[in-house]
């Protein structure tokens, strides 16, 4: 006996997969993801804060 399939769910799943593939392709084109850019910026900000915090006061 054939399995009952909800055509609406199949269509939506196909659309999701197409959107995901398009997103992966766009991410590969642009290089880095938004999360990676944010992580890099956060690391740079922390390095700047750490460097400024280690600076001696009154060293002219």
N, CA, C and O atoms as a printed pandas DataFrame, in Angstrom:
     atom_number atom_name residue_name chain_id  residue_number  x_coord  y_coord  z_coord
0              1         N          UNK        A               1    0.832   -1.170    0.000
1              2        CA          UNK        A               1    0.000    0.000    0.000
2              3         C          UNK        A               1    0.886    1.247    0.000
3              4         O          UNK        A               1    1.941    1.242    0.634
4              5         N          UNK        A               2    0.493    2.288   -0.679
5              6        CA          UNK        A               2    1.275    3.519   -0.791
6              7         C          UNK        A               2    1.168    4.336    0.495
7              8         O          UNK        A               2    0.168    4.285    1.212
8              9         N          UNK        A               3    2.218    5.079    0.756
9             10        CA          UNK        A               3    2.244    5.929    1.943
10            11         C          UNK        A               3    1.492    7.230    1.648
11            12         O          UNK        A               3    1.614    7.791    0.560
12            13         N          UNK        A               4    0.729    7.693    2.608
13            14        CA          UNK        A               4   -0.031    8.931    2.444
14            15         C          UNK        A               4    0.923   10.107    2.655
15            16         O          UNK        A               4    1.653   10.161    3.645
16            17         N          UNK        A               5    0.903   11.049    1.707
17            18        CA          UNK        A               5    1.817   12.185    1.750
18            19         C          UNK        A               5    1.008   13.475    1.713
19            20         O          UNK        A               5    0.112   13.641    0.886
20            21         N          UNK        A               6    1.339   14.374    2.616
21            22        CA          UNK        A               6    0.710   15.688    2.626
22            23         C          UNK        A               6    1.488   16.572    1.649
23            24         O          UNK        A               6    2.640   16.916    1.916
24            25         N          UNK        A               7    0.886   16.937    0.542
25            26        CA          UNK        A               7    1.578   17.674   -0.507
26            27         C          UNK        A               7    2.033   19.059   -0.051
27            28         O          UNK        A               7    3.067   19.547   -0.506
28            29         N          UNK        A               8    1.290   19.682    0.822
29            30        CA          UNK        A               8    1.664   21.002    1.333
30            31         C          UNK        A               8    2.973   20.908    2.117
31            32         O          UNK        A               8    3.859   21.745    1.947
32            33         N          UNK        A               9    3.096   19.892    2.973
33            34        CA          UNK        A               9    4.319   19.720    3.755
34            35         C          UNK        A               9    5.511   19.407    2.858
35            36         O          UNK        A               9    6.613   19.902    3.094
36            37         N          UNK        A              10    5.297   18.595    1.840
37            38        CA          UNK        A              10    6.371   18.267    0.911
38            39         C          UNK        A              10    6.834   19.520    0.174
39            40         O          UNK        A              10    8.034   19.738    0.003
40            41         N          UNK        A              11    5.885   20.339   -0.260
41            42        CA          UNK        A              11    6.224   21.576   -0.967
42            43         C          UNK        A              11    7.006   22.525   -0.062
43            44         O          UNK        A              11    8.001   23.112   -0.486
44            45         N          UNK        A              12    6.556   22.674    1.183
45            46        CA          UNK        A              12    7.240   23.564    2.116
46            47         C          UNK        A              12    8.653   23.066    2.427
47            48         O          UNK        A              12    9.586   23.862    2.530
48            49         N          UNK        A              13    8.807   21.755    2.576
49            50        CA          UNK        A              13   10.128   21.196    2.851
50            51         C          UNK        A              13   11.061   21.440    1.667
51            52         O          UNK        A              13   12.233   21.769    1.854
52            53         N          UNK        A              14   10.546   21.281    0.463
53            54        CA          UNK        A              14   11.339   21.524   -0.743
54            55         C          UNK        A              14   11.761   22.993   -0.808
55            56         O          UNK        A              14   12.902   23.294   -1.157
56            57         N          UNK        A              15   10.850   23.904   -0.476
57            58        CA          UNK        A              15   11.164   25.331   -0.463
58            59         C          UNK        A              15   12.227   25.655    0.574
59            60         O          UNK        A              15   13.122   26.460    0.315
60            61         N          UNK        A              16   12.137   25.026    1.763
61            62        CA          UNK        A              16   13.134   25.250    2.817
62            63         C          UNK        A              16   14.515   24.798    2.359
63            64         O          UNK        A              16   15.507   25.496    2.572
64            65         N          UNK        A              17   14.573   23.636    1.734
65            66        CA          UNK        A              17   15.850   23.117    1.261
66            67         C          UNK        A              17   16.447   24.024    0.182
67            68         O          UNK        A              17   17.658   24.242    0.151
68            69         N          UNK        A              18   15.599   24.548   -0.695
69            70        CA          UNK        A              18   16.079   25.462   -1.739
70            71         C          UNK        A              18   16.599   26.760   -1.118
71            72         O          UNK        A              18   17.627   27.286   -1.543
72            73         N          UNK        A              19   15.892   27.268   -0.118
73            74        CA          UNK        A              19   16.326   28.501    0.544
74            75         C          UNK        A              19   17.644   28.282    1.279
75            76         O          UNK        A              19   18.516   29.151    1.266
76            77         N          UNK        A              20   17.791   27.128    1.919
77            78        CA          UNK        A              20   19.033   26.819    2.627
78            79         C          UNK        A              20   20.197   26.726    1.647
79            80         O          UNK        A              20   21.284   27.234    1.924
80            81         N          UNK        A              21   19.977   26.081    0.506
81            82        CA          UNK        A              21   21.034   25.952   -0.502
82            83         C          UNK        A              21   21.426   27.330   -1.034
83            84         O          UNK        A              21   22.606   27.612   -1.237
84            85         N          UNK        A              22   20.426   28.182   -1.258
85            86        CA          UNK        A              22   20.702   29.532   -1.738
86            87         C          UNK        A              22   21.490   30.324   -0.700
87            88         O          UNK        A              22   22.396   31.079   -1.053
88            89         N          UNK        A              23   21.152   30.159    0.580
89            90        CA          UNK        A              23   21.865   30.844    1.658
90            91         C          UNK        A              23   23.297   30.380    1.791
91            92         O          UNK        A              23   24.201   31.186    2.011
92            93         N          UNK        A              24   23.508   29.077    1.656
93            94        CA          UNK        A              24   24.872   28.540    1.736
94            95         C          UNK        A              24   25.711   29.078    0.579
95            96         O          UNK        A              24   26.877   29.430    0.754
96            97         N          UNK        A              25   25.104   29.134   -0.594
97            98        CA          UNK        A              25   25.808   29.657   -1.768
98            99         C          UNK        A              25   26.167   31.128   -1.569
99           100         O          UNK        A              25   27.278   31.545   -1.896
100          101         N          UNK        A              26   25.238   31.910   -1.039
101          102        CA          UNK        A              26   25.482   33.333   -0.804
102          103         C          UNK        A              26   26.557   33.530    0.260
103          104         O          UNK        A              26   27.390   34.428    0.139
104          105         N          UNK        A              27   26.544   32.697    1.302
105          106        CA          UNK        A              27   27.552   32.801    2.357
106          107         C          UNK        A              27   28.937   32.472    1.811
107          108         O          UNK        A              27   29.921   33.107    2.189
108          109         N          UNK        A              28   29.015   31.498    0.937
109          110        CA          UNK        A              28   30.300   31.146    0.338
110          111         C          UNK        A              28   30.798   32.289   -0.547
111          112         O          UNK        A              28   32.000   32.545   -0.617
112          113         N          UNK        A              29   29.873   32.973   -1.220
113          114        CA          UNK        A              29   30.242   34.099   -2.070
114          115         C          UNK        A              29   30.802   35.248   -1.256
115          116         O          UNK        A              29   31.825   35.830   -1.617
116          117         N          UNK        A              30   30.145   35.572   -0.173
117          118        CA          UNK        A              30   30.534   36.741    0.611
118          119         C          UNK        A              30   31.715   36.442    1.520
119          120         O          UNK        A              30   32.334   37.372    2.038
120          121         N          UNK        A              31   32.039   35.199    1.724
121          122        CA          UNK        A              31   33.218   34.875    2.525
122          123         C          UNK        A              31   32.864   34.385    3.903
123          124         O          UNK        A              31   32.842   33.181    4.158
124          125         N          UNK        A              32   32.587   35.310    4.792
125          126        CA          UNK        A              32   32.355   34.935    6.187
126          127         C          UNK        A              32   30.903   35.150    6.570
127          128         O          UNK        A              32   30.227   36.025    6.028
128          129         N          UNK        A              33   30.434   34.349    7.503
129          130        CA          UNK        A              33   29.067   34.504    7.976
130          131         C          UNK        A              33   28.994   35.669    8.964
131          132         O          UNK        A              33   30.016   36.160    9.442
132          133         N          UNK        A              34   27.797   36.090    9.253
133          134        CA          UNK        A              34   27.585   37.201   10.179
134          135         C          UNK        A              34   28.131   36.846   11.573
135          136         O          UNK        A              34   28.693   37.693   12.267
136          137         N          UNK        A              35   27.955   35.593   11.959
137          138        CA          UNK        A              35   28.437   35.147   13.272
138          139         C          UNK        A              35   29.961   35.221   13.345
139          140         O          UNK        A              35   30.515   35.634   14.363
140          141         N          UNK        A              36   30.633   34.824   12.276
141          142        CA          UNK        A              36   32.093   34.886   12.270
142          143         C          UNK        A              36   32.590   36.330   12.318
143          144         O          UNK        A              36   33.573   36.632   12.994
144          145         N          UNK        A              37   31.902   37.222   11.594
145          146        CA          UNK        A              37   32.276   38.635   11.623
146          147         C          UNK        A              37   32.113   39.199   13.030
147          148         O          UNK        A              37   32.973   39.938   13.509
148          149         N          UNK        A              38   31.012   38.851   13.690
149          150        CA          UNK        A              38   30.756   39.333   15.053
150          151         C          UNK        A              38   31.792   38.770   16.019
151          152         O          UNK        A              38   32.266   39.485   16.902
152          153         N          UNK        A              39   32.144   37.509   15.864
153          154        CA          UNK        A              39   33.151   36.891   16.725
154          155         C          UNK        A              39   34.499   37.572   16.552
155          156         O          UNK        A              39   35.181   37.845   17.539
156          157         N          UNK        A              40   34.892   37.850   15.322
157          158        CA          UNK        A              40   36.149   38.519   15.050
158          159         C          UNK        A              40   36.171   39.912   15.671
159          160         O          UNK        A              40   37.172   40.324   16.257
160          161         N          UNK        A              41   35.050   40.639   15.536
161          162        CA          UNK        A              41   34.969   41.984   16.102
162          163         C          UNK        A              41   35.052   41.932   17.625
163          164         O          UNK        A              41   35.720   42.765   18.238
164          165         N          UNK        A              42   34.383   40.967   18.233
165          166        CA          UNK        A              42   34.409   40.836   19.687
166          167         C          UNK        A              42   35.817   40.518   20.176
167          168         O          UNK        A              42   36.254   41.050   21.197
168          169         N          UNK        A              43   36.525   39.660   19.461
169          170        CA          UNK        A              43   37.906   39.331   19.841
170          171         C          UNK        A              43   38.817   40.546   19.724
171          172         O          UNK        A              43   39.669   40.766   20.584
172          173         N          UNK        A              44   38.645   41.335   18.669
173          174        CA          UNK        A              44   39.460   42.539   18.488
174          175         C          UNK        A              44   39.162   43.553   19.583
175          176         O          UNK        A              44   40.081   44.178   20.113
176          177         N          UNK        A              45   37.890   43.723   19.929
177          178        CA          UNK        A              45   37.518   44.649   21.009
178          179         C          UNK        A              45   38.111   44.204   22.334
179          180         O          UNK        A              45   38.594   45.031   23.108
180          181         N          UNK        A              46   38.079   42.906   22.601
181          182        CA          UNK        A              46   38.635   42.385   23.855
182          183         C          UNK        A              46   40.144   42.597   23.894
183          184         O          UNK        A              46   40.694   42.961   24.933
184          185         N          UNK        A              47   40.811   42.371   22.776
185          186        CA          UNK        A              47   42.262   42.578   22.730
186          187         C          UNK        A              47   42.596   44.044   22.994
187          188         O          UNK        A              47   43.564   44.342   23.693
188          189         N          UNK        A              48   41.807   44.954   22.443
189          190        CA          UNK        A              48   42.022   46.383   22.667
190          191         C          UNK        A              48   41.807   46.734   24.136
191          192         O          UNK        A              48   42.592   47.478   24.724
192          193         N          UNK        A              49   40.736   46.195   24.726
193          194        CA          UNK        A              49   40.474   46.467   26.148
194          195         C          UNK        A              49   41.586   45.911   27.029
195          196         O          UNK        A              49   42.021   46.575   27.970
196          197         N          UNK        A              50   42.049   44.703   26.732
197          198        CA          UNK        A              50   43.116   44.094   27.521
198          199         C          UNK        A              50   44.401   44.905   27.414
199          200         O          UNK        A              50   45.099   45.099   28.409
200          201         N          UNK        A              51   44.711   45.373   26.224
201          202        CA          UNK        A              51   45.910   46.174   26.011
202          203         C          UNK        A              51   45.810   47.503   26.752
203          204         O          UNK        A              51   46.766   47.931   27.400
204          205         N          UNK        A              52   44.659   48.151   26.657
205          206        CA          UNK        A              52   44.468   49.418   27.360
206          207         C          UNK        A              52   44.495   49.216   28.872
207          208         O          UNK        A              52   44.971   50.085   29.603
208          209         N          UNK        A              53   43.993   48.087   29.344
209          210        CA          UNK        A              53   43.981   47.808   30.778
210          211         C          UNK        A              53   45.372   47.523   31.323
211          212         O          UNK        A              53   45.616   47.730   32.511
212          213         N          UNK        A              54   46.277   47.059   30.497
213          214        CA          UNK        A              54   47.624   46.735   30.945
214          215         C          UNK        A              54   48.567   47.931   30.837
215          216         O          UNK        A              54   49.730   47.852   31.232
216          217         N          UNK        A              55   48.060   49.030   30.302
217          218        CA          UNK        A              55   48.903   50.218   30.108
218          219         C          UNK        A              55   49.201   50.870   31.456
219          220         O          UNK        A              55   48.328   50.983   32.316
220          221         N          UNK        A              56   50.439   51.290   31.617
221          222        CA          UNK        A              56   50.846   51.950   32.875
222          223         C          UNK        A              56   50.329   53.388   32.874
223          224         O          UNK        A              56   50.239   54.036   31.831
224          225         N          UNK        A              57   50.002   53.853   34.043
225          226        CA          UNK        A              57   49.540   55.234   34.199
226          227         C          UNK        A              57   50.730   56.131   34.502
227          228         O          UNK        A              57   51.629   55.738   35.246
228          229         N          UNK        A              58   50.746   57.314   33.940
229          230        CA          UNK        A              58   51.792   58.297   34.230
230          231         C          UNK        A              58   53.118   58.000   33.567
231          232         O          UNK        A              58   54.130   58.593   33.943
232          233         N          UNK        A              59   53.151   57.118   32.608
233          234        CA          UNK        A              59   54.402   56.818   31.908
234          235         C          UNK        A              59   54.533   57.782   30.733
235          236         O          UNK        A              59   54.123   57.473   29.614
236          237         N          UNK        A              60   55.112   58.960   31.000
237          238        CA          UNK        A              60   55.271   59.975   29.933
238          239         C          UNK        A              60   56.609   59.884   29.294
239          240         O          UNK        A              60   56.913   60.656   28.384
